[in-house]
Amino acid sequence: MISYAPFWATLRSSKESTYTLIKNHRISSSTIDKLRKNKPLNTTTVNDLCRILNCKVSDVMEYVPSEDDQML
């Protein structure tokens, strides 16, 4: 499972907020909701978040093994 817990920690330590992401950077509220619920995001969105927050991908998301992972 992909977890966006690192994103929330990175956001807290930045000058940005969910409000500024939506209002100033045009990140949609549905994207913020996906981040809250650990739902899939496309790589363009991850790239945008890294650019806005000046961080690495690992500062936005991490893989956490889960029983709910799809079998390959």
N, C-alpha and C positions, 0 to 999 in steps of 0.2 A: 504494500500500500504506500502511496506517496503521501507524506505528511507535509503540511505547510507550516508547522510549528516554528521552524527557523524564520519564516517570513515575519511572523508576528513579533518575534524577538528583535529582528532587524528593524522592523517598522518602529518599535518602541524606542530604539536607540538612534533613530534618525530624526530629522526635522519635519518629516512628513507625517500625515495621519490618513485614515481612510477618507476623511473629508477632502483633504488636499489631493489625494490620488484621484478622487472622482471629479472634483471641481477644477483643479489646475492641470491635471495630466490626462484627463478623459479616460480613466480606467472605469469601466462600467460597474454599477452597483451589483450586477449579476456576477461579475468576476470576483468582487469582494465576497459575495455569498459563497461562491465556489471555493475560495480560499478558506473560509470559515468551516466549510463542510468537507474539506479534503477531496473535492471533486476534480476531475481532470481539467487541465488548462492546456492550451496549445503553446508551442515553444515561442511563438511571437509574443505572447503575453508575458511569458517568463523573461524573455529578452527585455521587454519594456520595463518590467519591474526591476530587473538588474540595472538597467540604465538609469532609471529614476532614483533608485536607492544607492547607486554606485557600489554594487556588491557583486559577489559571485553567485552562481546558481545554487551552490550549497548553502548560501545564506537565505535562500528562498524556499527550498524544499529538500526533503531527504526521503530515502526509501526505508520503510520499516516493515520487516516481515510480518505477515498476518495470515491467520487461518482463512480469511476471506479472499486471499489472492486466487486468481484464476489459475487452474491447472493448465500446464502447457502440454 
